[in-house]
Amino acid sequence: MGEAQSPVGSVDRALLILQEIGRHSRGATLDELSTRLGLPKSSLHRLLSALKHRGFAAQPEPGGPYYLGTEMLATAFRFYETMDLRTLVHPLLTRLSEEFAETVHMAMLDGAEVVYLDKVEAVRSITMTSVIGGRDFAHCTGVGKVLLAWTYPTDEAIKVWVERYGPLASRTRNTITSPARLAKHLAQVRESGYSLDLEENEAGVRCVSAPVFMGKSVPVAAVSVTALKDRMSPARMEEYGDALRRAVAEHL
């Protein structure tokens, strides 16, 4: 199956089965699962029986396709309903701050603004306006732009957002205040997978941000690395962007 050996093979195979079933909205037959996963039908049938017993898989008709079970869905929904996002993401922020030796943030989108949910300051911290619970404009911050890019993924959607919350205020001489230019910029953000704040919110301060999807199509939050301009060259920002995007994907 092309992956490193799992510590517990049977558990790993059961998880792979659930992943594969989840890719098929019309269900997957025993033959299909066996072919795709490279597992013998006898072993596969035993694992499916165990998953069915716990409600994590379902087979409405004998001999028919398998689906994700109601317990699988209920467990996921219970988790998301009670999830403390800050507790879940904070270890990643701490790790990123130590790795990059810079200040990191987590924020969520609220209308025209972002709300900072968490912040880990580096040893060589810089003075910034951001505080936990504080707000900034979304269109001129790294976290805000990466959230806008996927929450409003078309030019028309951004136009409607600007009509509702605009005009776009200017914070520095680098702030994007044109709706058309913002829409074009956000398309580039979606292509790269991260956003850059080139002194658009605070003069002399740059930022790289990546989305936190948590299994959804729209990000639930964004995380960022922030530093003084002198420590955040364009080349380093691209390096940080790729590293940040990978770190979020691996952790969450």
N, C-alpha and C positions, 0 to 999 in steps of 0.2 A: 504493500500500500504506500510505499515511497516515503515513509516517515520514520523517525528514530523509534527505537523499541520502547514501548510503554512499560512503566513499572508493573502494571497489572493488565495483562493481555486481554482477559475476558471483559474487563470494564472498558478498556479502550475500544474493543470491537463493538460493544453495545452502544457506546457513544457515537462511533462511526455510522452505525445503523440509523440512529436517530437523526444524525446530520443528513444522511442520504434520503431518508423518508421526508425530511423537511424540505427537500428540494423539489418534491413532486406534489403539487396541489391536488392531483387526481389519484394520488396513492401510488405505491410501488409494489409489484408482485414479488413473490419469493425468487422467481427466476431472474428478474431485473436486479434485485438486491444482490443476489449471488454473483451475477456477472460483473456488476459495477464495483463491488467490494472485494471480489476474489475470494469469497468464503464458501466452503462446502455447504450445500443446502441443509445437511443434517445439523451441523453446528449452528448455522444461521437460524434454523427453525427453533432450536432450544433457546437461543438468546431472545428471539422474538416472543416466545412463550413467556419468558420471565418478564419482559417489558410489558406485555399485555397484562400479566398478573398484577403488576403495580400501576397499571393505567397509563403508562408512558407510550404505549403503542396500541393501536386498535385495528381490528379486522372485522368490519361489519358483516361480511359474508364469508362463510367457510370456503377456503381456497381462493378468495378474492384478494385484492390489493390491501396493503397495510397503510395506515395513516398515523400521524401523531395522535396520541391519546389525550383525553381530556385532562388527565392529571399533569401531563407535560405542560399543557397550556396554562392550567390553573397555577402551577408552581411558578411559572415565568411571570404571570400577571401579579401574583402575590408579592413576588420579589420587587417588581417595578413599583407597585403601589406603596410599599413600605421602605423602599430603598432610600438611604441617606447618601445622596450623591457626594457630598463633601467628604464623608468618612471613606467612601469607596475610592475616590480619586486622590485624596491627600497623600497617600504613600507614593504615588506617581509624581506628584509635585515636589515632594521632598527629594526623590531620586533625581529628578531633572535639575533641581536647583544645585544639588551637589555635583552632578555631572557637568553642567555648563558653568557653574560658579556664578550664576546670575539669578535675579529675582524672577519667580514664575507666578502666574495667576490662573485662576479658573473663574469663568463668568458664564452667565446665561443671558439670553435675549429677552427683553421686556419692552415691546413696542419699538420706540425709536432709540432705546437706550440698552446698555448692557449693565447688569448688576454683578459686582464682584462677589463670588461665593467663598473664595479662599485665596490665600496669598502666602508664599514662602519666600522670605527675603534672604538673599545671599549674604555672606560675610562682608563682601565689599558692596553693600547695598547702596542704592542711589535714592535720592529724595524724589518721590513721585506723588501725584495727587491721589492715586488709587488707594482705597482702603476697603476692607471687607465690609460688605453692605453698601458701599458707595456705588455711584453711577457715572457713566460716561456716555457720550454719543456713540451709537453703533457704527456710523458710517466712517468714522475717522480713527477707530481703534482696531488693532489686529484681531482681537477676540470678536469684536462686533462684525467686522467684515467677513470673517470666516463663517460666522453664524448666519449672516444675511445671504451668503453665497448659496447655501443649501436650503435655507428656509424659504427663500424667494428665488428659485433657480432659473427664471426666465427674465428677459428684458421687460416684458409686460408686467410681470409680478413685481419687479423692482419699481417700475413706474407707478404702479398702484400704491406701493408702500411709501414712496416719496410724496405722492399726492396726499396721502393720509397724514404723514408725519413731518413733511417738509415745511419750509425750505431747509436745505442742508446747511447747517451753521459752519462757519469757518473758525477753526481753532488755531491753526498756524497757516503760514503761506503755502504749505504743502497739502492742506486738506482738500479732498475731492468734494466739490460742491455742485458739480454738474450731474444730473441724473443719468444722462447718456454715458458719460465717462465712468460713473460708478458701476453701471450695468456691465460695461466692457471690462472693467477691472475685476468684477466679481466672476466673470466667465473665466478669466485667467486664474483666479483663485481655485475654482473648481477643477481646472485642468492640472494645476500643480499639486493640489491637495493640501495647501497651506496658504496663509495670507501674510503679507508684510505691512507693517506700519512704519513708513519712512518719515518719521517726525511729523506725522499728520495730526497727532493729538497733543504732543508736548515737544517743543523745540529741543533738539539735542538728544532725544530719546527714541530708540528704535525697538521694534517688537516683531517677533515671529509667532504665529498662532496656528493651531491645528484643531479640527473638530473632534468632538467626542460623540459618537453615534449611539453606543449602547444597543446595537442591534436594530436601530430604527433608521428610516430614510432621511429624517431631519435630525440634526444634532441636538442633543439635550444640553450641551455645554461646549465650551471651548477652553483650551489651555494655551498659555503663551509663555515665551521667554523674553524678558525685557532687559535692555542694557543701554548704556550710553552710546552715542553715535561712534565714538572712537573705538569702542570694543565690538562694534557690529557692522563690519564692512559688508558690501553687497555679496561678496563671495562667502563670507561666514554666515550670512543670513540664509543663503541657499543651503549650505551645509546643515545649519540648525533646523531649517524647515523639513528636510528629508529625515533627519534624525528624530525630530519631534513627532512627525507623522508616524514613523515606524514604532516609536516608543508607546504612543497612545494605542495603536492597533494591537500591539503585543500585550499591553497591560489590561485593556478594556475590550 
